[in-house]
Each structure stands twice: as C-alpha cells, then as structure tokens.
Amino acid sequence: TLIGHSERRVKYGETDEDTAAKVEKCQEQGLNVIFCIGETLEEREGGKTDEVNKRMLAAVLPKIKDWSNIVIAYEPVWAIG
C-alpha cells in the first residue's frame, strides 16, 4: 500500500496526520506499506529538506509497530518527471 505520495498530499490535501492514520490502519491489518517522504523544489532551495522529511516521519513513527511491513521511500517532489 502506497501512502504519503506527493500527488495525494497536493491534489487531495492529505496531511501528515492523515498519512499517519493510514499507516496505523495498515499496520492493524498486517498490510505492507511504502511510505513516501520528500520535499518540493521550493523547500529544497529554502534549505528545508531535513525539516520537511523529519516532520513527515515524526507523524508516522509512533504508529509503526512492525517495521518488517514498512518501507520508507525518499521521493523528492522536484525529482519527479
């Protein structure tokens, strides 16, 4: 299950809290999750890469109970074709 993709964050307004809730539900059901994090070009150029990625991870980390079902995918928005 793909969660946190930039298109969902932008087009549907998914927040860090929304993605954390989705990860929690997947964990409860034993589903594998690919959790996407990554900054926009504006955030990168503003020197906020670490801040953005830490914020995205901070919301979801307390929800992860089984790391064997989680992959963190760094996918900076500026690098997407």
Secondary structure, DSSP 8 states (H G I E B T S, - for coil): -EES-HHHHHHS---HHHHHHHHHHHHHHT--EEEEE---HHHHHTT-HHHHHHHHHHHHGGG-S-GGGEEEEE--GGG--
